[in-house]
Structures are given as structure tokens and as C-alpha cells.
Amino acid sequence: MTTEKKSKSDNKKSIELMTALYKKHYDELWSKLPPTSQQLIIEDPLGRRAKSFAHEVAKKAESEAYDLEKIKAKVKENLKKYLEK
């Protein structure tokens, strides 16, 4: 198994992608919370509800990132097969 060393540019893009995914899922989940739950998280940002909320955001963002990596790998594989013809 070979691993590619990421350039600084690739690393920056990866960080920007994850930032966007976390923000997307944070905003999505936050908007679905009732105002009382939002207020409890704001009042106690280190509490149980806040930790649970952060965990849900992370699960969704990481899941989407994983799915995107699988798609990217599949596209690379298909492109390589196409170019070998």
C-alpha cells in the first residue's frame, strides 16, 4: 500500500473542505434544534447537550468527507483505466 505525501496546497484544500463540511452540518443541525435547546447549548457550551450536538456535527461531516474520498478514488481509478486504453 502506497501513500501519497500531501503538498501544502493539498493539505490546505483538505482543511478548507473539512471546514466547509463542518459548517454545513453545524448550520443544518442547529437550524433543526428547538430554540430552548439552542439556548441551553449557548448557556453551557461545555455541557452534555453541547457535546452531543458537536458529536452529531462531527459524525455527519466526517461521513460526508469519507464518501467524497471514495468517489474521488473511484473517479481516479476509472480515469486511469480510460487512459490506459
mmCIF file as gemmi writes it, N, C-alpha and C atoms, coordinates in Angstrom:
data_model
loop_
_atom_site.group_PDB
_atom_site.id
_atom_site.type_symbol
_atom_site.label_atom_id
_atom_site.label_alt_id
_atom_site.label_comp_id
_atom_site.label_asym_id
_atom_site.label_entity_id
_atom_site.label_seq_id
_atom_site.pdbx_PDB_ins_code
_atom_site.Cartn_x
_atom_site.Cartn_y
_atom_site.Cartn_z
_atom_site.occupancy
_atom_site.B_iso_or_equiv
_atom_site.pdbx_formal_charge
_atom_site.auth_seq_id
_atom_site.auth_asym_id
_atom_site.pdbx_PDB_model_num
ATOM 1 N N . MET Axp A 1 ? 0.844 -1.178 0 1 0 ? 1 A 1
ATOM 2 C CA . MET Axp A 1 ? 0 0 0 1 0 ? 1 A 1
ATOM 3 C C . MET Axp A 1 ? 0.886 1.238 0 1 0 ? 1 A 1
ATOM 4 N N . THR Axp A 2 ? 0.665 2.108 -0.972 1 0 ? 2 A 1
ATOM 5 C CA . THR Axp A 2 ? 1.441 3.327 -1.04 1 0 ? 2 A 1
ATOM 6 C C . THR Axp A 2 ? 0.58 4.497 -0.586 1 0 ? 2 A 1
ATOM 7 N N . THR Axp A 3 ? 1.22 5.419 0.067 1 0 ? 3 A 1
ATOM 8 C CA . THR Axp A 3 ? 0.501 6.617 0.483 1 0 ? 3 A 1
ATOM 9 C C . THR Axp A 3 ? 1.132 7.805 -0.198 1 0 ? 3 A 1
ATOM 10 N N . GLU Axp A 4 ? 0.285 8.69 -0.661 1 0 ? 4 A 1
ATOM 11 C CA . GLU Axp A 4 ? 0.778 9.893 -1.308 1 0 ? 4 A 1
ATOM 12 C C . GLU Axp A 4 ? 1.061 10.95 -0.246 1 0 ? 4 A 1
ATOM 13 N N . LYS Axp A 5 ? 2.2 11.607 -0.408 1 0 ? 5 A 1
ATOM 14 C CA . LYS Axp A 5 ? 2.504 12.697 0.503 1 0 ? 5 A 1
ATOM 15 C C . LYS Axp A 5 ? 1.782 13.941 0.002 1 0 ? 5 A 1
ATOM 16 N N . LYS Axp A 6 ? 1.014 14.541 0.894 1 0 ? 6 A 1
ATOM 17 C CA . LYS Axp A 6 ? 0.241 15.712 0.501 1 0 ? 6 A 1
ATOM 18 C C . LYS Axp A 6 ? 1.125 16.948 0.481 1 0 ? 6 A 1
ATOM 19 N N . SER Axp A 7 ? 0.935 17.749 -0.556 1 0 ? 7 A 1
ATOM 20 C CA . SER Axp A 7 ? 1.639 19.018 -0.61 1 0 ? 7 A 1
ATOM 21 C C . SER Axp A 7 ? 0.937 20.001 0.329 1 0 ? 7 A 1
ATOM 22 N N . LYS Axp A 8 ? 1.581 21.12 0.57 1 0 ? 8 A 1
ATOM 23 C CA . LYS Axp A 8 ? 0.964 22.133 1.436 1 0 ? 8 A 1
ATOM 24 C C . LYS Axp A 8 ? -0.34 22.625 0.83 1 0 ? 8 A 1
ATOM 25 N N . SER Axp A 9 ? -0.37 22.716 -0.494 1 0 ? 9 A 1
ATOM 26 C CA . SER Axp A 9 ? -1.577 23.156 -1.19 1 0 ? 9 A 1
ATOM 27 C C . SER Axp A 9 ? -2.709 22.146 -1.004 1 0 ? 9 A 1
ATOM 28 N N . ASP Axp A 10 ? -2.399 20.846 -1.141 1 0 ? 10 A 1
ATOM 29 C CA . ASP Axp A 10 ? -3.404 19.806 -0.949 1 0 ? 10 A 1
ATOM 30 C C . ASP Axp A 10 ? -3.9 19.787 0.491 1 0 ? 10 A 1
ATOM 31 N N . ASN Axp A 11 ? -2.976 19.961 1.427 1 0 ? 11 A 1
ATOM 32 C CA . ASN Axp A 11 ? -3.35 19.979 2.84 1 0 ? 11 A 1
ATOM 33 C C . ASN Axp A 11 ? -4.277 21.152 3.134 1 0 ? 11 A 1
ATOM 34 N N . LYS Axp A 12 ? -3.978 22.311 2.55 1 0 ? 12 A 1
ATOM 35 C CA . LYS Axp A 12 ? -4.816 23.486 2.753 1 0 ? 12 A 1
ATOM 36 C C . LYS Axp A 12 ? -6.212 23.238 2.179 1 0 ? 12 A 1
ATOM 37 N N . LYS Axp A 13 ? -6.275 22.623 0.995 1 0 ? 13 A 1
ATOM 38 C CA . LYS Axp A 13 ? -7.568 22.319 0.383 1 0 ? 13 A 1
ATOM 39 C C . LYS Axp A 13 ? -8.357 21.344 1.245 1 0 ? 13 A 1
ATOM 40 N N . SER Axp A 14 ? -7.665 20.379 1.815 1 0 ? 14 A 1
ATOM 41 C CA . SER Axp A 14 ? -8.318 19.398 2.68 1 0 ? 14 A 1
ATOM 42 C C . SER Axp A 14 ? -8.892 20.064 3.929 1 0 ? 14 A 1
ATOM 43 N N . ILE Axp A 15 ? -8.133 20.952 4.503 1 0 ? 15 A 1
ATOM 44 C CA . ILE Axp A 15 ? -8.591 21.688 5.687 1 0 ? 15 A 1
ATOM 45 C C . ILE Axp A 15 ? -9.788 22.569 5.337 1 0 ? 15 A 1
ATOM 46 N N . GLU Axp A 16 ? -9.715 23.234 4.184 1 0 ? 16 A 1
ATOM 47 C CA . GLU Axp A 16 ? -10.822 24.085 3.757 1 0 ? 16 A 1
ATOM 48 C C . GLU Axp A 16 ? -12.085 23.26 3.497 1 0 ? 16 A 1
ATOM 49 N N . LEU Axp A 17 ? -11.92 22.077 2.908 1 0 ? 17 A 1
ATOM 50 C CA . LEU Axp A 17 ? -13.061 21.208 2.663 1 0 ? 17 A 1
ATOM 51 C C . LEU Axp A 17 ? -13.694 20.787 3.982 1 0 ? 17 A 1
ATOM 52 N N . MET Axp A 18 ? -12.884 20.344 4.927 1 0 ? 18 A 1
ATOM 53 C CA . MET Axp A 18 ? -13.428 19.901 6.214 1 0 ? 18 A 1
ATOM 54 C C . MET Axp A 18 ? -14.092 21.061 6.949 1 0 ? 18 A 1
ATOM 55 N N . THR Axp A 19 ? -13.52 22.239 6.852 1 0 ? 19 A 1
ATOM 56 C CA . THR Axp A 19 ? -14.126 23.421 7.471 1 0 ? 19 A 1
ATOM 57 C C . THR Axp A 19 ? -15.505 23.669 6.882 1 0 ? 19 A 1
ATOM 58 N N . ALA Axp A 20 ? -15.601 23.579 5.564 1 0 ? 20 A 1
ATOM 59 C CA . ALA Axp A 20 ? -16.884 23.797 4.898 1 0 ? 20 A 1
ATOM 60 C C . ALA Axp A 20 ? -17.899 22.717 5.285 1 0 ? 20 A 1
ATOM 61 N N . LEU Axp A 21 ? -17.449 21.468 5.361 1 0 ? 21 A 1
ATOM 62 C CA . LEU Axp A 21 ? -18.356 20.382 5.734 1 0 ? 21 A 1
ATOM 63 C C . LEU Axp A 21 ? -18.86 20.538 7.167 1 0 ? 21 A 1
ATOM 64 N N . TYR Axp A 22 ? -17.953 20.876 8.083 1 0 ? 22 A 1
ATOM 65 C CA . TYR Axp A 22 ? -18.369 21.078 9.474 1 0 ? 22 A 1
ATOM 66 C C . TYR Axp A 22 ? -19.367 22.234 9.573 1 0 ? 22 A 1
ATOM 67 N N . LYS Axp A 23 ? -19.099 23.33 8.875 1 0 ? 23 A 1
ATOM 68 C CA . LYS Axp A 23 ? -20.007 24.48 8.921 1 0 ? 23 A 1
ATOM 69 C C . LYS Axp A 23 ? -21.358 24.106 8.326 1 0 ? 23 A 1
ATOM 70 N N . LYS Axp A 24 ? -21.341 23.409 7.209 1 0 ? 24 A 1
ATOM 71 C CA . LYS Axp A 24 ? -22.596 22.995 6.564 1 0 ? 24 A 1
ATOM 72 C C . LYS Axp A 24 ? -23.462 22.181 7.523 1 0 ? 24 A 1
ATOM 73 N N . HIS Axp A 25 ? -22.85 21.19 8.156 1 0 ? 25 A 1
ATOM 74 C CA . HIS Axp A 25 ? -23.617 20.311 9.035 1 0 ? 25 A 1
ATOM 75 C C . HIS Axp A 25 ? -23.971 20.986 10.359 1 0 ? 25 A 1
ATOM 76 N N . TYR Axp A 26 ? -23.101 21.865 10.839 1 0 ? 26 A 1
ATOM 77 C CA . TYR Axp A 26 ? -23.42 22.639 12.04 1 0 ? 26 A 1
ATOM 78 C C . TYR Axp A 26 ? -24.677 23.474 11.781 1 0 ? 26 A 1
ATOM 79 N N . ASP Axp A 27 ? -24.661 24.227 10.674 1 0 ? 27 A 1
ATOM 80 C CA . ASP Axp A 27 ? -25.796 25.097 10.358 1 0 ? 27 A 1
ATOM 81 C C . ASP Axp A 27 ? -27.082 24.286 10.161 1 0 ? 27 A 1
ATOM 82 N N . GLU Axp A 28 ? -26.941 23.158 9.465 1 0 ? 28 A 1
ATOM 83 C CA . GLU Axp A 28 ? -28.105 22.303 9.212 1 0 ? 28 A 1
ATOM 84 C C . GLU Axp A 28 ? -28.711 21.78 10.518 1 0 ? 28 A 1
ATOM 85 N N . LEU Axp A 29 ? -27.859 21.245 11.385 1 0 ? 29 A 1
ATOM 86 C CA . LEU Axp A 29 ? -28.355 20.675 12.636 1 0 ? 29 A 1
ATOM 87 C C . LEU Axp A 29 ? -28.832 21.756 13.605 1 0 ? 29 A 1
ATOM 88 N N . TRP Axp A 30 ? -28.123 22.882 13.632 1 0 ? 30 A 1
ATOM 89 C CA . TRP Axp A 30 ? -28.507 23.971 14.529 1 0 ? 30 A 1
ATOM 90 C C . TRP Axp A 30 ? -29.906 24.486 14.188 1 0 ? 30 A 1
ATOM 91 N N . SER Axp A 31 ? -30.176 24.603 12.889 1 0 ? 31 A 1
ATOM 92 C CA . SER Axp A 31 ? -31.482 25.125 12.481 1 0 ? 31 A 1
ATOM 93 C C . SER Axp A 31 ? -32.626 24.169 12.835 1 0 ? 31 A 1
ATOM 94 N N . LYS Axp A 32 ? -32.304 22.898 13.027 1 0 ? 32 A 1
ATOM 95 C CA . LYS Axp A 32 ? -33.324 21.913 13.387 1 0 ? 32 A 1
ATOM 96 C C . LYS Axp A 32 ? -33.565 21.832 14.895 1 0 ? 32 A 1
ATOM 97 N N . LEU Axp A 33 ? -32.656 22.405 15.675 1 0 ? 33 A 1
ATOM 98 C CA . LEU Axp A 33 ? -32.826 22.383 17.132 1 0 ? 33 A 1
ATOM 99 C C . LEU Axp A 33 ? -33.907 23.358 17.566 1 0 ? 33 A 1
ATOM 100 N N . PRO Axp A 34 ? -34.686 22.963 18.55 1 0 ? 34 A 1
ATOM 101 C CA . PRO Axp A 34 ? -35.654 23.924 19.103 1 0 ? 34 A 1
ATOM 102 C C . PRO Axp A 34 ? -34.905 25.072 19.806 1 0 ? 34 A 1
ATOM 103 N N . PRO Axp A 35 ? -35.507 26.248 19.831 1 0 ? 35 A 1
ATOM 104 C CA . PRO Axp A 35 ? -34.85 27.4 20.474 1 0 ? 35 A 1
ATOM 105 C C . PRO Axp A 35 ? -34.409 27.132 21.915 1 0 ? 35 A 1
ATOM 106 N N . THR Axp A 36 ? -35.169 26.339 22.642 1 0 ? 36 A 1
ATOM 107 C CA . THR Axp A 36 ? -34.782 26.057 24.029 1 0 ? 36 A 1
ATOM 108 C C . THR Axp A 36 ? -33.479 25.251 24.078 1 0 ? 36 A 1
ATOM 109 N N . SER Axp A 37 ? -33.326 24.306 23.175 1 0 ? 37 A 1
ATOM 110 C CA . SER Axp A 37 ? -32.082 23.523 23.134 1 0 ? 37 A 1
ATOM 111 C C . SER Axp A 37 ? -30.913 24.39 22.698 1 0 ? 37 A 1
ATOM 112 N N . GLN Axp A 38 ? -31.159 25.27 21.723 1 0 ? 38 A 1
ATOM 113 C CA . GLN Axp A 38 ? -30.105 26.193 21.293 1 0 ? 38 A 1
ATOM 114 C C . GLN Axp A 38 ? -29.644 27.054 22.465 1 0 ? 38 A 1
ATOM 115 N N . GLN Axp A 39 ? -30.606 27.558 23.226 1 0 ? 39 A 1
ATOM 116 C CA . GLN Axp A 39 ? -30.28 28.417 24.365 1 0 ? 39 A 1
ATOM 117 C C . GLN Axp A 39 ? -29.488 27.655 25.428 1 0 ? 39 A 1
ATOM 118 N N . LEU Axp A 40 ? -29.863 26.406 25.681 1 0 ? 40 A 1
ATOM 119 C CA . LEU Axp A 40 ? -29.132 25.597 26.665 1 0 ? 40 A 1
ATOM 120 C C . LEU Axp A 40 ? -27.689 25.362 26.23 1 0 ? 40 A 1
ATOM 121 N N . ILE Axp A 41 ? -27.477 25.162 24.938 1 0 ? 41 A 1
ATOM 122 C CA . ILE Axp A 41 ? -26.11 24.965 24.423 1 0 ? 41 A 1
ATOM 123 C C . ILE Axp A 41 ? -25.316 26.259 24.553 1 0 ? 41 A 1
ATOM 124 N N . ILE Axp A 42 ? -25.952 27.384 24.245 1 0 ? 42 A 1
ATOM 125 C CA . ILE Axp A 42 ? -25.276 28.678 24.358 1 0 ? 42 A 1
ATOM 126 C C . ILE Axp A 42 ? -24.898 28.959 25.811 1 0 ? 42 A 1
ATOM 127 N N . GLU Axp A 43 ? -25.796 28.647 26.731 1 0 ? 43 A 1
ATOM 128 C CA . GLU Axp A 43 ? -25.549 28.915 28.147 1 0 ? 43 A 1
ATOM 129 C C . GLU Axp A 43 ? -24.506 27.979 28.745 1 0 ? 43 A 1
ATOM 130 N N . ASP Axp A 44 ? -24.411 26.764 28.222 1 0 ? 44 A 1
ATOM 131 C CA . ASP Axp A 44 ? -23.453 25.785 28.75 1 0 ? 44 A 1
ATOM 132 C C . ASP Axp A 44 ? -22.726 25.098 27.583 1 0 ? 44 A 1
ATOM 133 N N . PRO Axp A 45 ? -21.763 25.816 26.963 1 0 ? 45 A 1
ATOM 134 C CA . PRO Axp A 45 ? -21.094 25.284 25.769 1 0 ? 45 A 1
ATOM 135 C C . PRO Axp A 45 ? -20.231 24.043 26.015 1 0 ? 45 A 1
ATOM 136 N N . LEU Axp A 46 ? -19.999 23.711 27.273 1 0 ? 46 A 1
ATOM 137 C CA . LEU Axp A 46 ? -19.217 22.504 27.58 1 0 ? 46 A 1
ATOM 138 C C . LEU Axp A 46 ? -20.081 21.407 28.182 1 0 ? 46 A 1
ATOM 139 N N . GLY Axp A 47 ? -21.372 21.621 28.171 1 0 ? 47 A 1
ATOM 140 C CA . GLY Axp A 47 ? -22.299 20.675 28.792 1 0 ? 47 A 1
ATOM 141 C C . GLY Axp A 47 ? -22.643 19.489 27.908 1 0 ? 47 A 1
ATOM 142 N N . ARG Axp A 48 ? -23.485 18.644 28.466 1 0 ? 48 A 1
ATOM 143 C CA . ARG Axp A 48 ? -23.889 17.402 27.808 1 0 ? 48 A 1
ATOM 144 C C . ARG Axp A 48 ? -24.529 17.65 26.444 1 0 ? 48 A 1
ATOM 145 N N . ARG Axp A 49 ? -25.457 18.598 26.383 1 0 ? 49 A 1
ATOM 146 C CA . ARG Axp A 49 ? -26.139 18.877 25.109 1 0 ? 49 A 1
ATOM 147 C C . ARG Axp A 49 ? -25.174 19.39 24.058 1 0 ? 49 A 1
ATOM 148 N N . ALA Axp A 50 ? -24.282 20.268 24.455 1 0 ? 50 A 1
ATOM 149 C CA . ALA Axp A 50 ? -23.3 20.826 23.511 1 0 ? 50 A 1
ATOM 150 C C . ALA Axp A 50 ? -22.371 19.732 22.992 1 0 ? 50 A 1
ATOM 151 N N . LYS Axp A 51 ? -21.943 18.845 23.881 1 0 ? 51 A 1
ATOM 152 C CA . LYS Axp A 51 ? -21.068 17.746 23.461 1 0 ? 51 A 1
ATOM 153 C C . LYS Axp A 51 ? -21.791 16.813 22.502 1 0 ? 51 A 1
ATOM 154 N N . SER Axp A 52 ? -23.032 16.525 22.792 1 0 ? 52 A 1
ATOM 155 C CA . SER Axp A 52 ? -23.836 15.662 21.93 1 0 ? 52 A 1
ATOM 156 C C . SER Axp A 52 ? -24.04 16.316 20.564 1 0 ? 52 A 1
ATOM 157 N N . PHE Axp A 53 ? -24.321 17.598 20.579 1 0 ? 53 A 1
ATOM 158 C CA . PHE Axp A 53 ? -24.512 18.334 19.327 1 0 ? 53 A 1
ATOM 159 C C . PHE Axp A 53 ? -23.218 18.325 18.508 1 0 ? 53 A 1
ATOM 160 N N . ALA Axp A 54 ? -22.095 18.613 19.135 1 0 ? 54 A 1
ATOM 161 C CA . ALA Axp A 54 ? -20.808 18.62 18.437 1 0 ? 54 A 1
ATOM 162 C C . ALA Axp A 54 ? -20.49 17.239 17.862 1 0 ? 54 A 1
ATOM 163 N N . HIS Axp A 55 ? -20.836 16.203 18.617 1 0 ? 55 A 1
ATOM 164 C CA . HIS Axp A 55 ? -20.599 14.835 18.163 1 0 ? 55 A 1
ATOM 165 C C . HIS Axp A 55 ? -21.415 14.536 16.899 1 0 ? 55 A 1
ATOM 166 N N . GLU Axp A 56 ? -22.662 14.96 16.874 1 0 ? 56 A 1
ATOM 167 C CA . GLU Axp A 56 ? -23.513 14.749 15.7 1 0 ? 56 A 1
ATOM 168 C C . GLU Axp A 56 ? -22.972 15.51 14.49 1 0 ? 56 A 1
ATOM 169 N N . VAL Axp A 57 ? -22.528 16.742 14.704 1 0 ? 57 A 1
ATOM 170 C CA . VAL Axp A 57 ? -21.947 17.534 13.619 1 0 ? 57 A 1
ATOM 171 C C . VAL Axp A 57 ? -20.714 16.807 13.061 1 0 ? 57 A 1
ATOM 172 N N . ALA Axp A 58 ? -19.851 16.346 13.944 1 0 ? 58 A 1
ATOM 173 C CA . ALA Axp A 58 ? -18.636 15.657 13.515 1 0 ? 58 A 1
ATOM 174 C C . ALA Axp A 58 ? -18.952 14.38 12.749 1 0 ? 58 A 1
ATOM 175 N N . LYS Axp A 59 ? -19.918 13.601 13.239 1 0 ? 59 A 1
ATOM 176 C CA . LYS Axp A 59 ? -20.287 12.349 12.557 1 0 ? 59 A 1
ATOM 177 C C . LYS Axp A 59 ? -20.747 12.627 11.13 1 0 ? 59 A 1
ATOM 178 N N . LYS Axp A 60 ? -21.597 13.609 10.973 1 0 ? 60 A 1
ATOM 179 C CA . LYS Axp A 60 ? -22.118 13.922 9.64 1 0 ? 60 A 1
ATOM 180 C C . LYS Axp A 60 ? -21.017 14.458 8.724 1 0 ? 60 A 1
ATOM 181 N N . ALA Axp A 61 ? -20.184 15.363 9.226 1 0 ? 61 A 1
ATOM 182 C CA . ALA Axp A 61 ? -19.119 15.945 8.409 1 0 ? 61 A 1
ATOM 183 C C . ALA Axp A 61 ? -18.097 14.88 8.002 1 0 ? 61 A 1
ATOM 184 N N . GLU Axp A 62 ? -17.676 14.057 8.948 1 0 ? 62 A 1
ATOM 185 C CA . GLU Axp A 62 ? -16.689 13.021 8.647 1 0 ? 62 A 1
ATOM 186 C C . GLU Axp A 62 ? -17.26 11.969 7.697 1 0 ? 62 A 1
ATOM 187 N N . SER Axp A 63 ? -18.532 11.661 7.851 1 0 ? 63 A 1
ATOM 188 C CA . SER Axp A 63 ? -19.174 10.698 6.964 1 0 ? 63 A 1
ATOM 189 C C . SER Axp A 63 ? -19.203 11.223 5.529 1 0 ? 63 A 1
ATOM 190 N N . GLU Axp A 64 ? -19.558 12.478 5.381 1 0 ? 64 A 1
ATOM 191 C CA . GLU Axp A 64 ? -19.579 13.063 4.033 1 0 ? 64 A 1
ATOM 192 C C . GLU Axp A 64 ? -18.175 13.139 3.446 1 0 ? 64 A 1
ATOM 193 N N . ALA Axp A 65 ? -17.182 13.477 4.262 1 0 ? 65 A 1
ATOM 194 C CA . ALA Axp A 65 ? -15.8 13.526 3.78 1 0 ? 65 A 1
ATOM 195 C C . ALA Axp A 65 ? -15.35 12.15 3.309 1 0 ? 65 A 1
ATOM 196 N N . TYR Axp A 66 ? -15.713 11.115 4.059 1 0 ? 66 A 1
ATOM 197 C CA . TYR Axp A 66 ? -15.368 9.743 3.688 1 0 ? 66 A 1
ATOM 198 C C . TYR Axp A 66 ? -16.017 9.379 2.346 1 0 ? 66 A 1
ATOM 199 N N . ASP Axp A 67 ? -17.287 9.716 2.203 1 0 ? 67 A 1
ATOM 200 C CA . ASP Axp A 67 ? -17.992 9.431 0.954 1 0 ? 67 A 1
ATOM 201 C C . ASP Axp A 67 ? -17.345 10.159 -0.226 1 0 ? 67 A 1
ATOM 202 N N . LEU Axp A 68 ? -16.956 11.417 -0.022 1 0 ? 68 A 1
ATOM 203 C CA . LEU Axp A 68 ? -16.302 12.17 -1.082 1 0 ? 68 A 1
ATOM 204 C C . LEU Axp A 68 ? -14.962 11.551 -1.462 1 0 ? 68 A 1
ATOM 205 N N . GLU Axp A 69 ? -14.216 11.051 -0.482 1 0 ? 69 A 1
ATOM 206 C CA . GLU Axp A 69 ? -12.932 10.394 -0.77 1 0 ? 69 A 1
ATOM 207 C C . GLU Axp A 69 ? -13.139 9.12 -1.577 1 0 ? 69 A 1
ATOM 208 N N . LYS Axp A 70 ? -14.185 8.367 -1.253 1 0 ? 70 A 1
ATOM 209 C CA . LYS Axp A 70 ? -14.493 7.151 -2.015 1 0 ? 70 A 1
ATOM 210 C C . LYS Axp A 70 ? -14.825 7.503 -3.464 1 0 ? 70 A 1
ATOM 211 N N . ILE Axp A 71 ? -15.603 8.552 -3.664 1 0 ? 71 A 1
ATOM 212 C CA . ILE Axp A 71 ? -15.96 8.982 -5.014 1 0 ? 71 A 1
ATOM 213 C C . ILE Axp A 71 ? -14.715 9.427 -5.769 1 0 ? 71 A 1
ATOM 214 N N . LYS Axp A 72 ? -13.873 10.193 -5.1 1 0 ? 72 A 1
ATOM 215 C CA . LYS Axp A 72 ? -12.64 10.682 -5.718 1 0 ? 72 A 1
ATOM 216 C C . LYS Axp A 72 ? -11.755 9.517 -6.147 1 0 ? 72 A 1
ATOM 217 N N . ALA Axp A 73 ? -11.627 8.508 -5.292 1 0 ? 73 A 1
ATOM 218 C CA . ALA Axp A 73 ? -10.802 7.34 -5.615 1 0 ? 73 A 1
ATOM 219 C C . ALA Axp A 73 ? -11.387 6.582 -6.805 1 0 ? 73 A 1
ATOM 220 N N . LYS Axp A 74 ? -12.695 6.461 -6.848 1 0 ? 74 A 1
ATOM 221 C CA . LYS Axp A 74 ? -13.358 5.75 -7.945 1 0 ? 74 A 1
ATOM 222 C C . LYS Axp A 74 ? -13.162 6.497 -9.258 1 0 ? 74 A 1
ATOM 223 N N . VAL Axp A 75 ? -13.267 7.811 -9.232 1 0 ? 75 A 1
ATOM 224 C CA . VAL Axp A 75 ? -13.05 8.612 -10.434 1 0 ? 75 A 1
ATOM 225 C C . VAL Axp A 75 ? -11.616 8.459 -10.92 1 0 ? 75 A 1
ATOM 226 N N . LYS Axp A 76 ? -10.651 8.508 -9.995 1 0 ? 76 A 1
ATOM 227 C CA . LYS Axp A 76 ? -9.245 8.326 -10.366 1 0 ? 76 A 1
ATOM 228 C C . LYS Axp A 76 ? -9.029 6.964 -11.01 1 0 ? 76 A 1
ATOM 229 N N . GLU Axp A 77 ? -9.621 5.942 -10.407 1 0 ? 77 A 1
ATOM 230 C CA . GLU Axp A 77 ? -9.487 4.58 -10.925 1 0 ? 77 A 1
ATOM 231 C C . GLU Axp A 77 ? -10.072 4.479 -12.338 1 0 ? 77 A 1
ATOM 232 N N . ASN Axp A 78 ? -11.25 5.035 -12.53 1 0 ? 78 A 1
ATOM 233 C CA . ASN Axp A 78 ? -11.889 4.99 -13.84 1 0 ? 78 A 1
ATOM 234 C C . ASN Axp A 78 ? -11.113 5.792 -14.882 1 0 ? 78 A 1
ATOM 235 N N . LEU Axp A 79 ? -10.573 6.922 -14.479 1 0 ? 79 A 1
ATOM 236 C CA . LEU Axp A 79 ? -9.778 7.739 -15.387 1 0 ? 79 A 1
ATOM 237 C C . LEU Axp A 79 ? -8.509 6.998 -15.805 1 0 ? 79 A 1
ATOM 238 N N . LYS Axp A 80 ? -7.883 6.346 -14.843 1 0 ? 80 A 1
ATOM 239 C CA . LYS Axp A 80 ? -6.67 5.589 -15.142 1 0 ? 80 A 1
ATOM 240 C C . LYS Axp A 80 ? -6.971 4.457 -16.134 1 0 ? 80 A 1
ATOM 241 N N . LYS Axp A 81 ? -8.079 3.746 -15.934 1 0 ? 81 A 1
ATOM 242 C CA . LYS Axp A 81 ? -8.475 2.678 -16.853 1 0 ? 81 A 1
ATOM 243 C C . LYS Axp A 81 ? -8.75 3.242 -18.242 1 0 ? 81 A 1
ATOM 244 N N . TYR Axp A 82 ? -9.409 4.397 -18.29 1 0 ? 82 A 1
ATOM 245 C CA . TYR Axp A 82 ? -9.748 5.013 -19.563 1 0 ? 82 A 1
ATOM 246 C C . TYR Axp A 82 ? -8.482 5.424 -20.313 1 0 ? 82 A 1
ATOM 247 N N . LEU Axp A 83 ? -7.532 5.998 -19.615 1 0 ? 83 A 1
ATOM 248 C CA . LEU Axp A 83 ? -6.289 6.471 -20.241 1 0 ? 83 A 1
ATOM 249 C C . LEU Axp A 83 ? -5.394 5.317 -20.682 1 0 ? 83 A 1
ATOM 250 N N . GLU Axp A 84 ? -5.542 4.153 -20.07 1 0 ? 84 A 1
ATOM 251 C CA . GLU Axp A 84 ? -4.735 3.009 -20.435 1 0 ? 84 A 1
ATOM 252 C C . GLU Axp A 84 ? -5.21 2.354 -21.722 1 0 ? 84 A 1
ATOM 253 N N . LYS Axp A 85 ? -6.403 2.65 -22.168 1 0 ? 85 A 1
ATOM 254 C CA . LYS Axp A 85 ? -6.954 2.057 -23.395 1 0 ? 85 A 1
ATOM 255 C C . LYS Axp A 85 ? -6.226 2.508 -24.621 1 0 ? 85 A 1
